[in-house]
Structure formats: C-alpha cells, structure tokens
C-alpha cells in the first residue's frame, strides 16, 4: 500500500499539538497566520535574551553606562529601547570574583520579559523556586556552575514591582571584541545567574 505523504515526525509532541491547533484555528478563520508570525518574530528578535545581552555588552564596554545601569537600571535599559511588559522596574546586579547573583521568583514567575523574553519552564517550577533559596549552591552545581567555596551567593527574589538582571563577569581575553561579539557570549541563563558568560571561541 502506497504511503508517500509526509508526516511531522521531527516535531516533539507539544510542538505537534501546537501545529495542529494553529492549523485548526487558521482554517476556522479565528487567527491570521501573519499575525502569529509577527508575534513569534517579536519574541524571537525584538523581545528576548538578545536584548539583555546587548545591555550587558554595553555595560562591559562603557564604564559610564555600567554606572548608570547600577544606579537606575530601568532608565539605562530603556535608553536602548527595551521597555514594556514586565520590565518597567528593573535592578541590575553585577557578578564579581567575590559574589555571584542568582534570581528567582519564590511566589510565581515574575520575570523581565523585555530583556529576557519568556521565562524558561524550570524558572516557574516549584522545585527551582524553593531550592534556589534553600540551597543556591547546589542548584548552581546542577546547572554546571561550580563556584569557589569563598564566593558568596546572593539570591534575589523577583516580584511584580521589581525584576532583576544579572550582569555576568566579562570573560577574560575579550578586550578586542566588539559589543556585538561580546553580546554573543551572554546567555539567558547567565543573566538569571544559573549560568556564566561563554568563553570566546579560540580557533
């Protein structure tokens, strides 16, 4: 028996369900594919970790901007065009050799969408929300972040009134990189505190 038509076998179950739902809603005329594409593009290119990475890279390159970010993160971030939903009140916390910052929302999932995009599933999970406060070092180790015993870990609890952006330490050997190249080293997890900035590629 011929069976020549294609299947979406490359999709995970959730993605397949989303694809099916989108198809049904489109066929019923309830959504416009162009509108869905615009929303997806907003979160992929205009809202998300790329924005936060640019903020961090600017702080690494410009001491004046770094000082502004420390004093008034909301205004400093807005000056780069990143404002809006759940990013109205921001505070930047800077990692150092002596202190590492970790962000959690113990009550729900308060998160700075304008600079980090949508929160990862684990950020909203009860296990992370409780253990990040009780055993932050253990949580970091599970994320692959192994800090010296003498490094203090500061846990910041996001709320509806105030959200945090971690500025990771700038990797060594990046003195000659441009802001754009530096931004590529900044990950979402490093701006939550569950990761570190990437090391520059060494050919």
C-alpha positions as CSV (number, residue, x, y, z in Angstrom):
1,X,0.0,0.0,0.0
2,X,1.4,3.4,-1.0
3,X,2.2,5.7,1.8
4,X,4.0,8.6,0.2
5,X,2.7,11.6,2.1
6,X,4.9,13.3,4.7
7,X,4.5,13.3,8.5
8,X,5.8,15.8,11.0
9,X,7.8,13.1,12.8
10,X,10.5,15.6,13.5
11,X,8.3,17.5,15.9
12,X,8.1,16.7,19.6
13,X,4.5,16.0,21.0
14,X,4.0,19.6,22.3
15,X,5.2,21.2,19.0
16,X,2.9,18.8,17.0
17,X,-0.1,19.8,19.2
18,X,0.7,23.5,18.7
19,X,1.0,23.0,15.0
20,X,-2.4,21.1,14.8
21,X,-4.1,23.8,17.0
22,X,-2.8,26.6,14.8
23,X,-3.9,24.8,11.7
24,X,-7.5,24.3,13.0
25,X,-7.8,27.9,14.2
26,X,-6.5,29.2,10.9
27,X,-8.9,27.0,8.9
28,X,-11.8,28.3,11.1
29,X,-10.7,31.9,10.4
30,X,-10.1,32.6,14.1
31,X,-6.4,33.6,13.7
32,X,-4.3,35.1,10.9
33,X,-1.0,33.3,10.2
34,X,0.7,36.6,9.5
35,X,-0.4,37.8,13.0
36,X,1.0,34.7,14.6
37,X,4.3,35.1,12.6
38,X,4.5,38.7,13.8
39,X,4.1,37.7,17.5
40,X,6.7,34.9,17.1
41,X,9.1,37.4,15.4
42,X,8.6,39.8,18.3
43,X,9.6,37.4,20.9
44,X,12.5,35.9,18.8
45,X,14.1,39.1,17.6
46,X,12.6,42.1,19.5
47,X,11.9,40.7,22.9
48,X,14.2,38.2,24.5
49,X,17.7,37.3,25.7
50,X,19.3,39.2,22.7
51,X,18.1,42.4,24.3
52,X,19.5,41.7,27.7
53,X,22.8,40.5,26.0
54,X,23.1,43.9,24.4
55,X,22.6,45.6,27.7
56,X,25.3,43.5,29.3
57,X,27.7,44.0,26.4
58,X,27.2,47.8,26.6
59,X,27.9,47.7,30.4
60,X,31.1,45.7,29.8
61,X,32.3,48.2,27.2
62,X,31.2,51.5,28.6
63,X,32.0,52.3,32.3
64,X,29.6,55.3,32.3
65,X,26.7,53.1,31.1
66,X,27.7,50.5,33.7
67,X,27.5,53.0,36.4
68,X,24.1,54.2,35.1
69,X,22.9,50.6,35.0
70,X,23.9,50.1,38.6
71,X,22.1,53.3,39.7
72,X,19.0,53.3,37.6
73,X,18.6,50.1,35.6
74,X,15.1,50.9,34.4
75,X,16.3,54.1,32.7
76,X,19.6,52.7,31.4
77,X,17.8,49.7,29.8
78,X,15.1,51.9,28.4
79,X,17.7,54.1,26.7
80,X,18.5,51.1,24.5
81,X,14.8,50.8,23.6
82,X,13.9,47.9,25.8
83,X,10.8,48.7,27.8
84,X,7.4,47.4,28.3
85,X,5.7,44.3,29.6
86,X,7.1,43.1,32.9
87,X,10.2,45.2,32.5
88,X,9.0,48.5,33.9
89,X,11.0,48.3,37.2
90,X,14.5,46.8,36.9
91,X,17.5,46.4,39.0
92,X,20.9,45.2,37.7
93,X,23.1,43.1,40.0
94,X,26.7,42.6,39.0
95,X,28.7,39.4,39.5
96,X,32.2,39.8,40.8
97,X,35.1,37.5,41.8
98,X,33.7,37.5,45.4
99,X,29.9,37.4,44.8
100,X,27.6,35.6,42.4
101,X,24.0,36.7,41.9
102,X,21.0,34.3,41.4
103,X,17.5,35.4,40.5
104,X,14.3,33.5,41.5
105,X,10.6,34.4,42.0
106,X,9.5,32.4,45.0
107,X,5.8,33.3,44.7
108,X,5.2,32.7,41.0
109,X,7.3,33.6,37.9
110,X,7.9,37.3,37.8
111,X,10.5,37.8,35.0
112,X,11.8,40.7,32.9
113,X,10.3,39.8,29.5
114,X,11.6,43.0,27.8
115,X,15.2,41.9,28.3
116,X,15.0,38.1,28.7
117,X,11.9,37.1,26.7
118,X,9.6,34.4,28.0
119,X,10.7,32.6,31.2
120,X,12.0,29.1,30.9
121,X,9.9,26.3,32.2
122,X,12.3,25.4,35.0
123,X,12.2,29.0,36.3
124,X,8.5,28.6,37.1
125,X,8.8,25.1,38.6
126,X,8.2,24.8,42.4
127,X,11.5,22.9,42.7
128,X,13.6,25.8,41.4
129,X,11.6,28.4,43.3
130,X,12.1,26.7,46.6
131,X,15.6,25.2,46.2
132,X,17.2,28.4,44.8
133,X,16.6,29.9,48.2
134,X,17.3,26.9,50.4
135,X,20.4,25.5,48.5
136,X,21.5,28.0,45.9
137,X,25.0,26.5,45.6
138,X,23.5,23.0,45.0
139,X,21.1,24.4,42.3
140,X,24.0,26.2,40.6
141,X,26.0,23.0,40.5
142,X,23.1,21.2,38.9
143,X,23.3,23.9,36.2
144,X,27.0,23.2,35.8
145,X,28.1,26.3,37.6
146,X,30.8,25.4,40.1
147,X,32.0,28.3,42.2
148,X,34.8,28.6,44.6
149,X,33.8,27.9,48.2
150,X,34.7,31.5,49.2
151,X,32.4,33.0,46.6
152,X,29.2,34.4,48.2
153,X,25.9,33.7,46.5
154,X,23.3,36.3,46.7
155,X,19.7,35.3,45.9
156,X,17.3,38.0,44.6
157,X,13.6,37.4,44.8
158,X,11.7,39.0,41.8
159,X,8.3,40.5,42.5
160,X,5.6,42.2,40.5
161,X,7.2,45.5,41.5
162,X,10.9,44.8,40.8
163,X,12.7,42.4,38.5
164,X,16.4,41.7,38.2
165,X,19.0,41.4,35.5
166,X,22.3,39.7,36.4
167,X,25.3,41.2,34.7
168,X,27.8,38.3,34.5
169,X,31.5,38.8,34.7
170,X,33.2,39.6,31.4
171,X,35.3,36.7,30.2
172,X,39.0,37.1,30.0
173,X,40.6,37.5,26.6
174,X,37.7,39.6,25.2
175,X,39.4,43.0,25.2
176,X,39.5,43.2,21.4
177,X,35.9,42.1,20.8
178,X,33.2,44.5,19.6
179,X,29.9,45.0,21.5
180,X,28.2,42.7,19.1
181,X,30.7,40.0,19.5
182,X,30.5,40.4,23.3
183,X,26.7,40.1,23.2
184,X,27.1,36.7,21.6
185,X,28.8,35.5,24.7
186,X,25.9,36.5,27.0
187,X,23.3,33.7,27.6
188,X,19.9,33.9,29.1
189,X,21.0,31.7,32.0
190,X,24.0,34.0,32.7
191,X,21.5,36.9,33.1
192,X,19.4,34.8,35.6
193,X,22.5,33.7,37.4
194,X,22.2,30.0,36.6
195,X,25.0,30.2,34.0
196,X,28.2,32.1,33.2
197,X,29.1,34.1,30.1
198,X,30.6,32.0,27.4
199,X,34.3,32.0,26.8
200,X,35.4,33.5,23.5
201,X,36.0,31.0,20.7
202,X,39.6,30.2,20.3
203,X,40.5,28.8,16.8
